[in-house]
Amino acid sequence: MTFIERSIQVDAPAAAVWGVFADFAGVAQWHPYMEGAHLDEGSAEHGIGAARICEFGPKMAIRETVRTWDDDGAMTISIDFIRGMAPPIRDIVAGVCVTATGPTSSTLTLTMRYETKLWVLGMLADHFMVVPQYRAVFGHMLAAAKAYAETGAAIEPIAMPGSGRQLAN
């Protein structure tokens, strides 16, 4: 099993940072890689079982389904690739945790765990491609969530490799 974790300090109360993630359907407002997102048909807006479709471009989309939800600032989601080439991994579970470090500051932590596929080839791909890519994605996500929680402004969009997303120059 592979486990990835990254954190960032945010100059905003924990409730404000959690609000960025608790707006489950609104993820595309701040997420730099997402072109759009919407709740899956019949899904609740938040809480266990809520599901959304996240589109990164015309060639890539995933379904995220909430597995655990804590209104005090934590959730885990399962991730399934529904369009595009999936990396050689399975059983993907991502998490977010917001911890107050003071009345106007907090720590935001993102995690992901998964199993590799394709035996040795999958392990090599994981070490040299998957982990570095997701660590970079987490870095951009953390910076974007921090900016959005602190200022309400989104950062510049980023095209996910393989998504087919075209950004204006």
Sequence and secondary structure as in RCSB ss.txt:
>XXXX:A:sequence
MTFIERSIQVDAPAAAVWGVFADFAGVAQWHPYMEGAHLDEGSAEHGIGAARICEFGPKMAIRETVRTWDDDGAM
TISIDFIRGMAPPIRDIVAGVCVTATGPTSSTLTLTMRYETKLWVLGMLADHFMVVPQYRAVFGHMLAAAKAYAE
TGAAIEPIAMPGSGRQLAN
>XXXX:A:secstr
 EEEEEEEEESS HHHHHHHHH GGGGGGT TT SEEEE TT  SSSTT EEEEEEETTEEEEEEEEEEETTTEE
EEEEEEEES   SEEEEEEEEEEEEEETTEEEEEEEEEEEE SHHHHHHHIIIIIHHHHHHHHHHHHHHHHHHHH
HS        TTS      
